């Protein structure tokens, strides 16, 4: 007697000329190919969107070709900007690595929870407090798969690793790649540090890691994560190790840029972004995935040709000038946000926390002050602005405050190691709409010409903002 062959439900329906869409059974002949695809897309989009944050390291405001660099070619990021929204007044939460990353992931100024005081080194025993809620830990409550790929720099051991802060998976390095005897034999006390480790979750898998192959390894792991989790919502945080000094482009990218090793490293980041967007399209996930590209802080000009450029902006990494805080920023989500738009609205990296939670349907925490706001009304065109205030902390000191176009500096310094100036208690005022390079101090002009300061109103408005802000810090939030 011949054994009956088992036939799957899908095969049986196919023989009957039927299709299943979202659990419903429909006659195939009633639906055109486009209608079938349209209904499938509609059903697919009912799940929460995937979220990808791409975070370069020490990239300057002027280091992408779509932001005006003449010899660094970034065609993929240029295309991303042409297909999405490019922001020209986007600032990060701090102008050095560790606090900037903390601000992005928590949506809160690092001074609120003890993370504003500089960067973490290999021998540092502290890290991001476990009580802080990160984008990853918040999104996990809605079933998101969460992965971190690249440079963490928020703590070197448990309970401060990515896997302690909501990430299911971590592949990368725990701190900056210049913190070792090999990569930085004369600076930062690096001669006393161990070789740079490559980690998977909480285990070291290679030490010292080869920086020449690190970029491609991390990129491959990130792409693998997308493929493995394409059927569920995922959050992918990709803090690149490039172009932080020493720049370490892989062999395939060396000598490709007229800008030297630094330009090669930026162009490798651009390639990685392009490959990731290409993969999303191949997997038909482009309309289901919100992607945002920016950097942690401005360029480190100490390294001259091996450091980046802030373009027209004054200052650099570790300062309160725009060159330390303002970054390239590009949002991409085909079919959901505006296309080919340049926005001059003020925005912050801390806004990505609130934006991500909003997209995932997670309630923003009410037991603490959240400094981020939702960017979606701005990105969709529903609103032209979503915030008009920014706070510029360097370590634990409030260097400057912006309200609208007006930025008031209480303290300044030229670079990481230089002395802090307070200008005799006379704050410096700049109109960033007219003077983005912060060249013309408006309060100085009135003193020089012995005239009444015509900007008293603007200064007093900012002083009121400062007073209100400092009161929130006193509450311990």
C-alpha positions in Angstrom: 0.0 0.0 0.0 1.4 3.4 -1.1 2.2 5.7 1.8 0.3 9.0 1.7 2.5 12.1 1.2 2.0 14.8 3.8 1.0 18.1 2.1 1.6 21.4 3.9 -1.3 23.9 4.3 0.5 26.4 2.1 1.0 23.8 -0.7 -2.7 22.7 -0.4 -3.9 26.3 -0.7 -1.6 26.9 -3.7 -3.1 23.9 -5.5 -6.5 25.4 -4.9 -5.4 28.8 -6.2 -5.6 30.5 -2.8 -3.1 32.7 -0.9 -2.7 33.6 2.7 -2.2 37.1 3.8 -1.8 37.9 7.5 -3.8 34.8 8.4 -6.6 35.5 5.9 -7.2 33.1 3.0 -8.0 34.8 -0.3 -8.5 33.7 -3.9 -5.3 34.4 -5.7 -7.1 35.3 -9.0 -8.9 38.2 -7.3 -5.6 39.9 -6.5 -3.1 41.4 -8.9 0.6 41.1 -8.2 0.8 44.7 -7.0 -2.2 44.3 -4.8 -0.7 41.2 -3.2 2.5 43.0 -2.6 0.7 46.1 -1.2 -1.4 44.0 1.3 1.8 42.1 2.3 3.6 45.4 2.9 0.7 46.8 4.9 0.6 43.7 7.1 4.4 43.7 7.5 4.4 47.4 8.6 2.0 46.7 11.4 4.9 45.5 13.5 7.0 48.1 15.3 9.8 49.5 13.1 13.4 48.4 13.3 15.7 51.1 14.6 19.4 51.5 13.6 21.7 54.2 15.0 25.0 54.6 13.2 27.5 56.5 15.4 30.9 57.5 14.0 33.8 58.3 16.3 35.4 61.8 16.3 33.9 62.8 12.9 33.9 66.5 12.3 31.0 68.6 11.0 32.9 69.2 7.8 34.1 65.6 7.1 31.4 64.4 4.7 31.1 65.4 1.1 27.4 66.2 1.6 28.5 68.6 4.4 31.1 70.3 2.1 34.3 68.3 2.3 36.2 68.7 -1.0 38.4 65.6 -0.9 36.6 63.0 1.2 34.0 61.2 -0.9 31.0 59.8 0.9 28.5 58.8 -1.9 26.5 56.5 0.3 25.9 59.0 3.1 25.2 61.6 0.4 22.5 59.3 -1.1 21.1 58.7 2.4 20.8 62.4 2.8 19.1 62.8 -0.6 16.6 60.1 0.3 16.0 61.4 3.8 16.4 64.4 6.1 19.8 66.1 6.6 20.1 68.2 9.8 22.4 71.2 9.9 22.0 72.1 13.6 22.2 68.8 15.3 24.3 68.7 18.5 25.4 65.9 20.7 25.1 65.7 24.5 28.8 66.1 25.2 31.9 66.9 23.3 33.9 63.8 24.3 33.3 60.1 23.9 32.0 58.6 27.1 29.4 61.2 28.2 28.2 61.7 24.6 27.4 58.0 24.3 25.7 58.0 27.7 23.6 61.0 26.6 22.5 59.3 23.3 21.5 56.0 25.0 19.7 57.5 28.0 18.2 60.7 26.5 19.6 62.5 29.5 22.4 65.0 30.2 25.3 63.0 31.7 25.7 65.5 34.5 22.4 64.2 35.9 23.9 60.7 36.8 27.6 61.1 37.2 28.8 60.5 33.7 29.9 64.0 32.6 33.4 63.9 34.1 35.5 62.8 31.2 36.3 59.5 29.4 36.6 56.0 30.7 40.1 54.3 30.5 41.0 50.6 30.7 41.7 50.9 34.4 38.5 52.8 35.2 36.2 50.9 37.7 33.0 52.8 37.1 30.6 53.0 34.2 27.0 53.8 33.1 24.9 53.4 36.3 22.7 50.3 36.2 19.6 52.4 37.2 19.7 54.3 33.9 17.3 53.2 31.2 18.8 52.9 27.8 17.2 52.7 24.4 18.0 49.0 24.4 16.5 48.2 27.8 13.4 50.2 27.0 12.9 48.5 23.6 13.3 45.0 25.0 10.1 45.5 26.9 8.4 45.5 23.5 10.1 42.3 22.3 13.0 44.0 20.3 16.2 42.1 19.6 19.0 44.4 20.6 22.6 44.4 19.4 25.6 46.7 20.0 28.5 46.5 17.5 31.7 48.6 17.8 33.1 50.8 20.5 31.1 50.8 23.8 33.1 53.1 26.1 30.6 53.1 28.9 32.3 50.6 31.2 34.9 47.8 30.9 33.4 45.1 33.1 30.1 44.0 34.5 27.8 45.6 35.6 28.6 48.2 33.0 28.9 46.2 29.8 26.3 46.4 26.9 24.8 43.1 28.0 24.1 44.7 31.4 22.3 47.6 29.8 19.7 45.9 27.6 21.7 44.6 24.7 21.2 40.9 23.9 24.5 40.8 22.0 27.7 42.8 22.0 30.6 42.5 19.5 33.3 45.1 19.7 35.9 46.9 21.9 35.1 48.2 25.4 37.0 51.6 25.0 38.9 53.7 22.5 41.4 52.1 20.2 44.2 54.6 21.2 44.3 53.3 24.8 47.1 50.8 24.4 50.9 50.8 24.2 50.8 49.8 20.5 48.4 52.4 19.3 49.4 55.3 21.5 52.9 54.7 22.9 53.4 58.3 24.2 50.0 59.6 25.3 47.1 59.2 27.7 49.3 56.9 29.9 48.5 54.3 27.3 51.9 52.6 27.8 50.6 51.2 31.1 47.4 49.8 29.6 46.8 46.3 28.3 46.4 45.5 24.6 43.0 46.4 23.1 40.6 43.5 23.5 37.9 42.4 21.1 34.9 41.1 23.0 31.8 39.0 22.3 29.2 39.7 24.9 31.3 39.7 28.2 34.2 37.5 27.0 37.5 38.6 25.4 37.9 36.7 22.1 41.0 38.4 20.7 43.8 40.4 22.4 45.4 42.4 21.0 42.8 42.9 18.3 44.1 43.7 14.8 42.8 47.2 14.1 43.5 46.7 10.4 40.7 44.1 10.2 38.5 45.3 13.0 36.2 47.5 10.9 35.2 44.7 8.5 34.7 42.2 11.3 32.3 44.5 13.2 30.4 45.3 10.0 30.0 41.6 9.2 28.6 40.9 12.6 26.1 43.8 12.4 24.9 42.6 9.0 24.5 39.1 10.4 22.4 40.4 13.2 20.0 42.1 10.7 19.6 38.8 8.8 19.1 36.8 11.9 16.4 39.1 13.3 14.7 40.3 10.1 11.4 38.6 11.2 11.1 40.5 14.5 11.7 44.2 15.4 15.3 44.9 16.2 17.4 47.7 17.6 21.0 47.9 16.2 23.4 50.3 17.7 26.6 50.6 15.6 29.2 52.9 17.3 32.0 52.8 14.7 35.6 52.7 15.8 36.6 55.0 12.9 37.7 57.7 12.2 39.1 58.2 15.8 42.8 58.6 15.9 44.8 56.6 15.1 42.8 56.1 11.9 42.8 52.5 10.9 41.1 51.9 7.6 41.3 48.3 6.4 43.6 47.4 3.5 40.9 47.7 0.8 40.4 51.4 1.7 44.0 52.6 2.3 45.1 55.2 -0.3 41.6 55.7 -1.6 41.1 59.3 -0.3 43.1 62.4 -1.1 42.6 63.3 2.6 45.1 60.6 3.7 44.5 57.9 6.3 41.8 59.9 8.0 39.9 60.3 4.8 40.3 56.6 4.0 38.8 55.8 7.4 35.8 58.0 6.8 35.2 56.5 3.4 35.2 53.0 4.9 32.5 54.1 7.3 30.6 55.5 4.3 31.0 52.1 2.5 29.7 50.3 5.6 26.6 52.5 5.7 26.0 51.9 2.1 26.2 48.2 2.4 23.8 48.2 5.3 21.2 50.2 3.5 21.7 47.9 0.5 21.0 44.9 2.6 17.9 46.4 4.1 16.6 46.9 0.6 17.4 43.4 -0.4 15.5 42.1 2.6 12.6 44.4 1.8 13.1 46.1 5.2 13.8 49.6 4.1 10.2 50.8 4.8 10.3 49.0 8.1 13.6 50.5 9.4 14.4 53.9 10.8 18.1 54.6 10.3 20.0 57.6 11.8 23.6 58.5 11.2 25.7 60.9 13.3 28.9 61.0 15.4 29.8 61.2 19.1 31.7 64.5 19.1 33.7 66.9 17.0 37.2 66.3 15.5 40.4 65.9 17.5 42.5 68.6 15.9 45.5 67.8 18.1 46.4 65.2 15.4 46.4 67.7 12.6 46.2 65.9 9.3 45.2 62.7 11.1 42.3 64.4 12.7 39.1 65.7 11.2 37.6 69.1 10.3 34.7 71.1 11.9 34.3 72.9 8.6 33.1 76.5 9.2 32.6 75.9 12.9 34.9 77.1 15.6 36.4 74.7 18.1 36.9 70.9 18.3 36.4 67.9 20.5 36.4 68.6 24.3 35.4 72.3 23.9 32.1 74.1 24.3 32.2 75.6 20.8 30.0 74.4 18.0 32.9 72.5 16.5 32.9 70.2 19.5 29.1 69.6 19.7 27.5 70.1 16.3 27.6 67.0 14.1 26.5 65.7 10.7 23.2 64.0 11.2 21.0 62.2 8.6 17.7 60.4 9.1 16.5 57.8 6.6 13.1 56.0 6.5 11.6 55.6 3.0 7.9 56.2 2.9 7.7 57.6 6.4 9.8 60.8 6.6 10.5 63.6 4.2 12.8 63.0 1.3 15.7 65.2 0.2 15.1 67.8 2.9 17.7 70.0 4.6 16.5 71.1 8.1 18.0 73.9 10.0 16.0 73.0 13.2 17.8 72.6 16.5 18.1 69.0 17.5 20.1 66.8 19.9 21.4 63.3 20.1 19.4 62.8 23.3 16.3 63.2 21.1 17.0 59.8 19.6 16.1 58.1 22.9 12.6 59.7 23.0 12.2 59.2 19.2 13.1 55.5 19.4 10.7 54.9 22.4 7.9 56.6 20.6 8.4 54.5 17.4 8.4 51.3 19.5 5.3 52.3 21.5 7.2 52.5 24.8 6.1 55.1 27.3 8.8 57.6 28.1 9.9 57.2 31.8 8.2 59.6 34.2 10.3 58.8 37.2 13.3 60.9 35.9 13.9 64.0 33.8 14.3 63.1 30.1 16.1 65.8 28.1 15.3 64.3 24.7 12.2 65.1 22.6 10.5 63.2 19.8 12.0 64.1 16.4 9.3 62.4 14.3 7.1 65.6 14.0 10.2 67.4 12.6 11.2 64.5 10.3 7.7 64.1 8.8 7.2 67.8 8.3 4.4 68.0 10.9 6.4 70.6 12.8 9.2 72.9 11.8 10.9 72.9 15.2 10.7 70.6 18.2 13.1 72.3 20.6 14.9 75.7 21.1 17.3 75.1 24.0 20.6 73.2 24.3 23.1 72.9 27.2 26.8 72.6 26.5 28.6 70.8 29.3 32.3 70.2 29.3 33.0 67.7 32.1 30.7 68.9 34.9 30.9 72.6 34.1 28.2 74.3 32.1 30.2 76.1 29.4 27.3 77.5 27.3 23.6 77.6 26.7 21.6 78.1 23.5 18.1 79.4 23.2 16.8 79.9 19.6 19.6 81.5 17.6 21.4 82.9 20.7 24.3 81.1 22.4 25.8 82.4 25.6 29.3 81.2 26.6 30.1 81.4 30.3 33.4 79.6 29.9 35.6 78.8 26.8 38.7 76.8 26.0 40.5 76.2 22.7 41.2 72.5 23.0 41.2 69.5 25.4 44.3 70.4 27.4 44.0 74.2 27.4 43.1 76.5 30.3 39.4 77.4 30.9 38.7 81.1 30.4 35.7 82.8 32.1 36.4 86.3 30.5 36.2 88.2 33.7 32.7 87.1 34.4 31.5 88.7 31.1 29.7 86.0 29.1 30.2 85.9 25.3 27.0 86.1 23.1 26.8 84.8 19.5 23.9 84.7 17.0 24.3 81.2 15.5 21.9 81.9 12.7 24.0 84.8 11.4 27.4 83.6 12.8 27.6 79.8 12.9 31.4 80.0 13.2 31.1 82.0 16.5 33.5 84.7 15.3 31.7 87.8 16.5 31.1 88.2 20.2 28.2 90.6 20.5 28.8 91.5 24.1 32.4 92.4 23.4 31.3 94.8 20.7 29.2 96.9 23.2 32.1 97.0 25.7 34.6 98.1 23.1 32.5 100.9 21.8 31.3 102.0 25.3 27.6 101.6 24.4 24.7 100.0 26.1 24.5 96.3 25.4 21.5 96.0 23.0 21.3 92.2 23.7 20.3 92.5 27.4 17.0 90.9 26.7 18.5 87.9 25.0 21.1 87.4 27.7 18.5 87.6 30.5 16.3 85.1 28.7 19.1 82.6 28.6 20.0 83.3 32.3 16.4 82.4 33.2 16.8 79.2 31.2 20.0 78.4 33.2 18.3 79.1 36.5 15.4 76.8 35.7 17.8 74.1 34.4 20.1 74.2 37.5 17.0 73.8 39.7 16.4 70.4 38.1 19.9 69.3 38.9 19.5 70.2 42.6 16.6 67.7 42.7 19.0 64.9 41.8 17.4 64.1 38.5 
